[in-house]
Amino acid sequence: MDGAEIAFSCKICYSLYDDKIKKPYIISPCSHTICYTCLREIIESNLNPSCPFCVREIKASISEMKPNYELID
């Protein structure tokens, strides 16, 4: 993976972002970005989900979070 691909990929699963199932989402409240698939897995599999990078608690539902359109190639 080159530098451009790393910048446009999920830092959890390393898949390239797209505008469908791997759409990048901004985690609320910390503003880190991961793909929809990883975000959904984190929220659905934890009673108290938290950001995998800064460990801040995720209180918003996925429907309340916004896609990070700047990272869609």
N, C-alpha and C positions, 0 to 999 in steps of 0.2 A: 504494500500500500504506500503510495507516495504522499507527500505533504498535503496536497489538495484533497485527496480522498480521505485522509485522516480528519481534516477540518470539516468535511461534510458527511461524517459517519457518527453513529451512536457510540458513545464511549463505554457502553455496557456490553452490547452484542457485536459491535464493530461493523454492523451492516450500514451500507450507504443509505442516507435519507432519501425518501421519495415523497410523492404527494398522495400516497395511499396508506398502506398498513405501517410503513416505516417513516411516517410523517414526524418531523421533529416537534416536540412539545416543550414549552417552557414550564418548568416545575415551579409551582407557587408554594411558598413565598420567596424562595431563594434565587430564582431565575436561571438555574442550571438547565441544560437542555438534554433530553434523551428521546428516543423514538417512542411512538405510541405503544408498540408492543411491550417494550420494557416497562414503561410507565404503568400500563394496565396490570402487568404481572406484579409489580411492586405494591400497587394499591390493593389489588384483590387478594394477595397472599399474606398480608400483614394486618394485624389489628391496629397497630400504630405505625403506618407507613412513614418512612423518612427518606430524604434525599440520599442517594448512595455516595455522594461526594462530600457534603457538608453535614449530614445527619440531622438537618432541620426537619421537624415534623411536617408532613404533607397533610394539610387540613382541607384543602379544596378537592372537589371531585374532578374527574377528567373533563367533564362537560364544562367546568368553570375555568379550565386552563386553556391557553391560547397556543396555536401552532406557531412555530418560529419560522415564518416564511422566508427569512433571509438565508436560511440554510438549505432550502430546496433548490437543487441545481437546475 
